[in-house]
Structure formats: structure tokens, C-alpha cells
Amino acid sequence: MSKKWEFLYLSQEDCIKAGGTDMSGAMKAAERSFFLHGKGDFIQPGKPVIRWGGPETEETIGRIMSMPSWLGGEQYSEELEKRGLIGIVNTAGIKFIPARPSNPQKYGRPRSSALFIIVDPDTLIPACVMDGAIVSAMRTGAAAGVAAKYLANPDSKIFGLVGASVQGRAQLMGMKKAIPSLEICKVYDINKKTAVKFAKEMRDCSQMEIEVAKSAEIALGEADVISTATIASTPYIKAEWYKEGVFHAESSFWDTYTDALRVMDLIFVDDWFQVKHHGVDVSWRAVRDGVIEESRITGNLGEVVVGIKKGRTDKKQRILFNPIGLAIHDLSEAHRVYENAKQMGIGKKIKLYRDPNAWLKKIHF
């Protein structure tokens, strides 16, 4: 048996060729990981974060996160197939994602970058190293879309969006895929030029009318479905902005006042342990500060996906989905792209080593 080991390297361009920007596929991958989370067929430690200060500095100075996980699926292969959720994963991976908010203005580079490593399930040696930026953005929009599929009113017409940059685009596509009845997107961004560019570039691919709103309140006040995807470091969304029946996916951290959660009939997260561990999300801050009781956290979305808990039961219910962002979502989506790449012959094979013990003969002072 040869001792040499090769892994597949996928650049960002390779990930695009392998279907990384396909929201339909990303939604299936996200729902697969929610399903396996609901079944308990996963391993996901609390993610370590490097910060230069308290949690609020993540949106001003930056952060570095590492997100390891394992996903199974073998014992649920028939149900995954019946649901159209791609198939089993049965391996582990890790995302390394540093973020510096000043990058776009200072260097003309993205705020966040990422690398993802998927291991061979038998040897646990890396089998794929890939760009993680597309995976990270797509899985976040897809997760919000899956939440909308289970929690929003299915006849919703107006989508309110705050944040018109990279994640805003993923949120728009995820919501439209989940709720085809959406007709109008009202978008607000603190930088009006960004919002105008968003409206121009996203109108055709989303098949929606896009209106640039003069304020966040105008964007959200009449919305049936809301997404907030910003790097805000102070809250601005008030309880009185929420209409009856609204569904709000807060995929960022600081947009909503904790008091606003009092008007929510149901509050779901992706993983309450992870939310508490990170200590930033509005749902945790509301509990920590005594604004709401912990019992007001209805549950994890995976519990709804597998039928353990009920989602929306009334058209008038106001529902918040407040995800922290799960490593298993990254793994599920990265695995989807990796499998596509292998089938399509995309990527470059790189030797990790020729002989794993050869270095022992090179030790010296």
C-alpha cells in the first residue's frame, strides 16, 4: 500500500463550478443538517473565538473563529432520501474563519475569509481543503431560508431586509426559494449606494421587485418576512415595528433591542447551547438580562424539522429565528460541494506527503 497521501484543493472558482452558488442545493444541505441536529446525529463542540475585547468588538475590531463538527446520517439514509436531502455525510470537518470589519474600506478585500477542511472518514486525514467563504455565506442564507420554510406564513408577500452586502444577497435568495409567494423586497443599508447597487443587481435573479427604503423602520414595518444581516454594534429594531404574523430571521447579533423579544410568540434558535456559549445573540442577552425567561426560548429549529416540536400554529404569531450559525451547516454544505467536485473532476490534487516518516531522518540542531 502506498504511503503517499493526496488531498483535493478547491479554490473559490472551483467551488462555483461545483455548484457552490446554487441556493437550491444549499437549502437541501442546510435542511439536512437541521434534520440530523434534530435527530441528535452530530458532534459539535462550542466554537472557540479569538476576540480583542468583549463580544461587541467582533463587529468593530474583528474576530477569528474555528468551527469543528461531525455529521452522520447513515441510520437515517432512507428518511433523508425520502425528504430529498442529498444523503449521508458521515465525516468531520472544520471551518477557520477570520473577519476584520475594516478590510473592505482599508484594503478593498472581503470582511471575512474562510478555509474548510474535510477529513477522510476512515483515516481522519484531510481529504479536501477548500475555500470556505462561499460555503459560509450560502449556508447562512440557506439556514434562514429553511427556518422561513417551517416558520413563516407561506403566503407572505413583502420581504424586509436590512444589510445589502454579501449576506443580504444570500438572505434574499434563501427567502425567495423558501417562500415563492414573496413579491417585493424593501431593502435598507446604512450606505445608500450599496442598497441601490443591490436593487439593480438582484432584481432579475430574485424575480422580485426591490425597493430601496429610506430607513430600517420603513424597510421592516410592513414586512411579512424580515432578515437582518448587518455588522451593527448597537440595536435599532423596536418592538412596535413588528406587524402581526411576521417572521424575523436575525442572522447578525446586535440589530434588535432585547425588549422587542417580549412581543414574540415563538422564539427559535439553531442550537441553544451554542447560542449561550457564544454569548452574543439577542435571544441570549434577553435571557441573561432578565428581559424574558429562558422558558420563552421555544426550541431548536431541528426539533421542528423532525417533528418533535411545532412551529407556527397561527397566522398571527410573531416568530423570531435567532441562529448563531452552526458548524454542521458549514460541513453539510461543504460536503455537498466537495462531492459535486469529485463527480465533475474539479479541483487540484496536492500531496500532503510522500512518506510520512521521511522527516524523522532530517532532525538536526
Residue pairs with C-beta under 8 A, 6 or more apart in sequence:
3 353
3 354
3 355
3 356
3 357
4 351
4 353
4 354
4 355
5 125
5 351
5 352
5 353
5 356
6 349
6 350
6 351
6 352
7 125
7 126
7 127
7 128
7 129
7 349
7 350
7 352
8 127
8 128
8 129
8 130
8 338
8 341
8 342
8 347
8 348
8 349
8 350
9 128
9 129
9 130
9 347
9 348
9 349
9 350
10 18
10 128
10 129
10 130
10 131
10 337
10 338
10 341
10 346
10 347
11 130
11 131
11 347
11 348
12 131
12 133
12 134
14 130
14 131
14 341
14 346
14 347
14 348
15 130
15 131
15 134
15 135
15 337
15 341
16 134
17 341
17 344
17 346
18 337
18 338
18 340
18 341
18 344
18 346
18 347
19 25
19 336
19 337
19 340
20 134
20 135
20 138
20 337
21 134
21 138
23 138
23 141
23 142
23 145
23 170
23 173
23 174
23 177
24 177
25 86
25 336
26 138
26 139
26 141
26 142
26 174
26 333
26 336
27 142
27 145
27 146
27 174
27 177
27 178
28 84
28 85
28 86
28 336
29 86
29 139
29 142
29 329
29 332
29 333
29 335
29 336
30 139
30 142
30 143
30 145
30 146
30 329
30 332
30 333
31 83
31 85
31 146
31 149
31 305
32 73
32 80
32 85
32 86
32 89
32 332
33 42
33 71
33 326
33 328
33 329
33 331
33 332
34 143
34 146
34 270
34 301
34 302
34 305
35 76
35 79
35 80
35 83
35 85
35 302
35 305
35 306
36 42
36 71
36 72
36 73
36 76
36 89
36 302
36 328
36 332
37 270
37 271
37 300
37 302
37 326
37 328
38 300
38 302
38 303
38 304
38 305
38 306
38 308
39 76
39 302
39 306
41 71
41 72
41 73
41 75
41 76
42 69
42 70
42 71
42 72
42 328
43 69
43 70
43 92
44 68
44 69
44 70
44 271
44 274
44 326
44 327
44 328
45 68
45 69
46 273
46 274
46 277
46 278
47 65
47 66
47 67
47 68
47 274
47 277
47 278
47 327
48 65
48 66
49 58
49 63
49 64
49 65
49 278
50 63
50 64
50 65
51 57
51 58
51 61
51 63
52 61
52 62
53 61
55 253
55 278
55 279
55 280
56 233
56 254
57 63
58 99
58 253
58 280
59 101
59 231
59 232
59 233
59 253
59 254
60 101
60 233
61 100
61 101
62 98
62 99
62 100
62 101
62 102
63 98
63 99
64 96
64 97
64 98
64 99
65 95
65 96
65 97
65 98
65 99
66 94
66 95
66 96
66 97
67 94
67 95
67 96
67 97
67 326
67 327
67 330
68 92
68 93
68 94
68 327
69 92
69 93
69 94
69 326
69 327
69 328
69 330
69 331
70 91
70 92
70 331
71 89
71 90
71 91
71 92
71 328
71 331
71 332
71 335
72 88
72 89
72 90
73 80
73 87
73 88
73 89
73 90
74 88
74 90
76 88
77 87
77 88
80 86
80 87
80 88
81 87
86 336
89 331
89 332
89 335
90 121
91 118
91 119
91 120
91 121
91 331
91 335
92 118
92 119
92 121
92 124
92 331
93 116
93 117
93 118
93 119
93 330
93 331
93 334
93 335
94 116
94 117
94 327
95 114
95 115
95 116
95 132
95 135
95 136
95 327
95 330
95 331
95 334
96 114
96 115
96 116
96 117
96 132
97 112
97 113
97 114
97 132
97 136
98 112
98 113
98 114
99 111
99 112
99 113
100 111
101 111
101 231
103 109
103 110
103 111
104 110
104 111
110 133
110 166
111 166
111 231
112 133
112 136
113 132
113 133
114 131
114 132
114 133
114 135
114 136
115 129
115 130
115 131
115 132
116 128
116 129
116 130
116 131
116 132
116 135
116 330
116 334
117 126
117 128
117 129
117 130
118 126
118 127
118 128
118 130
118 331
118 334
118 335
118 338
119 125
119 126
119 127
120 126
120 127
125 352
126 352
128 334
128 338
128 341
128 347
129 350
130 334
130 337
130 338
130 347
132 330
132 334
134 337
135 330
135 333
135 334
135 337
136 330
137 166
137 167
137 170
138 170
138 333
139 329
139 330
139 332
139 333
140 167
140 170
140 171
140 229
140 251
140 325
140 329
141 167
141 169
141 170
141 171
141 172
141 173
141 174
142 170
142 174
142 329
142 333
143 174
143 251
143 270
143 323
143 325
143 326
143 329
144 171
144 174
144 175
144 227
144 249
144 251
144 321
144 323
145 173
145 174
145 175
145 177
145 178
146 174
146 178
146 301
146 305
147 247
147 249
147 268
147 301
147 321
147 323
148 174
148 175
148 178
148 179
148 225
148 247
148 249
148 321
149 178
149 179
150 301
150 304
150 305
150 311
150 312
151 247
151 266
151 268
151 301
151 304
151 311
151 312
151 319
151 321
152 178
152 179
152 224
152 225
152 247
152 312
152 319
153 224
153 245
153 247
153 312
153 315
154 179
154 181
155 181
156 179
156 181
156 182
156 224
156 225
156 247
157 181
157 182
157 183
157 184
157 224
158 182
158 183
158 184
158 185
158 186
158 222
158 223
158 224
158 225
159 172
159 175
159 176
159 182
159 184
159 185
159 186
159 208
159 223
159 224
159 225
159 226
159 227
160 185
160 186
160 213
160 219
160 220
160 221
160 222
160 223
160 225
160 226
160 227
161 168
161 171
161 172
161 185
161 186
161 187
161 188
161 219
161 226
161 227
161 228
161 229
162 187
162 188
162 189
162 216
162 219
162 220
162 226
162 227
162 228
162 229
162 230
162 255
163 171
163 189
163 227
163 228
163 229
163 230
163 252
164 187
164 188
164 189
164 191
164 194
164 195
164 197
164 198
165 189
165 194
165 198
165 229
167 229
167 251
167 252
168 187
168 189
168 198
168 227
168 229
169 198
169 202
170 229
171 227
171 229
171 249
171 251
172 185
172 202
172 206
172 208
172 227
173 205
173 206
175 182
175 225
175 227
175 249
176 182
176 206
176 207
176 208
179 225
182 208
182 224
182 225
183 208
183 209
184 208
184 209
184 210
184 211
185 202
185 206
185 208
185 209
185 210
185 211
186 210
186 211
186 213
186 218
186 219
186 220
186 222
186 223
187 195
187 198
187 199
187 210
187 211
187 212
187 213
187 219
188 195
188 212
188 213
188 214
188 215
188 216
188 218
188 219
188 220
189 195
189 198
190 230
192 212
195 212
195 213
196 212
198 210
199 210
199 211
199 212
202 208
202 210
203 209
203 210
213 219
216 236
216 237
217 238
217 241
220 226
220 237
220 241
220 242
221 241
221 243
222 243
223 243
223 246
224 243
224 245
224 246
224 247
225 246
225 247
225 248
225 249
226 246
226 247
226 248
226 249
227 248
227 249
227 250
227 251
228 237
228 248
228 249
228 250
228 251
228 252
228 255
228 256
229 251
229 252
230 252
230 255
231 252
232 252
232 254
232 255
233 254
234 254
235 254
235 255
235 256
235 257
235 258
235 282
236 255
236 257
237 255
237 256
237 257
237 260
238 257
238 259
238 260
239 257
239 259
239 260
239 262
239 263
241 260
242 248
242 260
242 263
242 264
242 318
244 316
244 318
245 315
245 316
245 317
245 318
246 318
246 319
247 312
247 319
247 321
248 256
248 318
248 319
248 320
248 321
249 321
249 323
250 256
250 281
250 282
250 320
250 321
250 322
251 323
251 325
253 280
253 281
253 282
254 280
254 282
255 282
256 282
256 320
258 282
258 285
258 286
258 289
258 291
258 292
259 291
261 267
261 282
261 283
261 286
261 291
261 292
261 296
261 320
262 291
262 292
263 318
264 296
264 318
264 319
264 320
265 314
265 317
265 318
265 319
266 298
266 311
266 312
266 317
266 318
266 319
266 320
267 283
267 292
267 296
267 297
267 298
267 319
267 320
267 322
268 297
268 298
268 299
268 300
268 301
268 304
268 311
268 319
268 320
268 321
268 322
269 275
269 281
269 283
269 297
269 299
269 300
269 301
269 321
269 322
269 323
269 324
270 300
270 301
270 302
270 323
270 324
270 325
270 326
270 329
271 300
271 302
271 324
271 326
272 297
272 299
272 300
274 324
274 326
275 281
275 283
275 284
275 322
275 324
276 284
278 284
278 324
279 288
280 324
281 322
281 323
281 324
282 322
283 297
283 320
283 322
285 291
286 292
287 293
287 294
287 296
287 297
298 309
299 308
299 309
301 321
301 323
303 309
304 310
304 311
311 319
312 319
340 346
341 347
